[in-house]
Amino acid sequence: MKYFFKNANLVLEQKTVDLAVCDGKIDFVSNVEEGNFDKVVDLKGKMVLKGFCDLHTHLDKALISTRVANRSGTLAEAIAIMSEYKAKMTDEDIYERAESTLLMCYKNGTRFLRTHIDVDKNIGIRSILVMKELQKKYRHLMQIQIVAFPQEGIVDKPQNYQALDQALAAGADLVGGIPVNDLDPQKHIDMVFKLALKYNVDIDMHIDETDRADCMTLLQLAYTTISMGWQGRVTAGHCCSLAANPPEIVDSILEKVHMAGIKIVSLPSTNLYLQGRGDTCNIRRGIAPIKRIYQEHCIPTALASDNIRDPFNPFGNGNLLETALIAAHGCHMGGNDDIDLLFDMITRQPIEMFGADYHIYEGEEADFIIIDAATPGEAIIAQKRLYGYFRNNTLNF
């Protein structure tokens, strides 16, 4: 089959082209005879890209909000619920929920996904092994990275730390962390770095998911990253405490973060839901100041789904256009430039942070999505979904 796509808007390359697909390969063409193609589609400026990148999810926890209830809606209760629920999870349960969520994300255009998977003395590395199966099964549809994540802490918990080590030995792609869950956050960070060096893997930590202004393990993470020579290989998720501090303090911290080459992922839906629970008036939003992080400090910044219908967040559809719209509301980002930046935070920036290439090249395998919109603003504000996608020499509408 030979396909001809007229007026394809390669939004991340900022150009409109006529695009042919012959024998599953991309060819940029002009002045062609349309009759030479089996199928001709005039995209009329619809956006074409390799797909969205969801850089922070929890597929092992997804879709259990109908089974267990977080009555207080707090982070502490969510962790306690999951700690108890994990002990009861079967491999089949983990597989079924993770697969359903993964396919939900795929249908909404995600083609690159990173998932944080719990490891500890109770669950061991069972969830990691399940995700390895799914990673292999769906490698033709989506690139998946697995983060071994010690939700329950590791300081003075040798069995949890052993599970984290075993997860990396079993093939987890990155090592995670959550320093505020241990009484000694710096020791937690140091222990995670020890494993990162041992297995030569990147780090992706949950950082400062709290409203406390004085809780700033992000700064400790930056210092440690520099001292360990791991610049450019560390990602910090959440960073909610930045929102509780004045600009001068935030700027001083972000200067060090920039020096350390740390990348930041904001999770607007979950943090709008969890943060500010202790406030009785002027309730805080708790979202990291993403516009300041990127524009003032040139720190790579992404938006991601985080929790999808679990005790941490009963909402979520694995839809990054929805996530971008939530961030637009929560971060006061409504101008055209703001919307373009939010789109960049679910496409170009996270794809680069993932370690992939967002460009569409002539001669490469044809694998792209088509959004039913001509601009990021139209896609995000009107919540335009996939118009179609092309892969394996097949056009899907």
Secondary structure, 3 states (H helix, E strand, C coil): CEEEEEEEEECCCCEEEEEEEECCEEEEECCCCHHHCCEEEECCCCEEECCEEEEEECCCCCCCCCCCCCCCCCHHHHHHHHHHHHCCCCHHHHHHHHHHHHHHHHHCCEEEEEEEEECECCCECHHHHHHHHHHHHCCCCCEEEEEEECCCCCCCCHHHHHHHHHHHHCCCCEEEECHHHCCCHHHHHHHHHHHHHHHCCEEEEEECCCCCCCCCHHHHHHHHHHHCCCCCCEEEEECHHHHHCCHHHHHHHHHHHHHHCCEEEECHHHHHHHCCCCCCCCCCCCCCCHHHHHHHHCCCEEECCECCCECCECCCCCCHHHHHHHHHHHCCCCCHHHHHHHHHCCCHHHHHHHCCCCCCCCCCECCEEEECCCCHHHHHHCCCCEEEEEECCEEEC
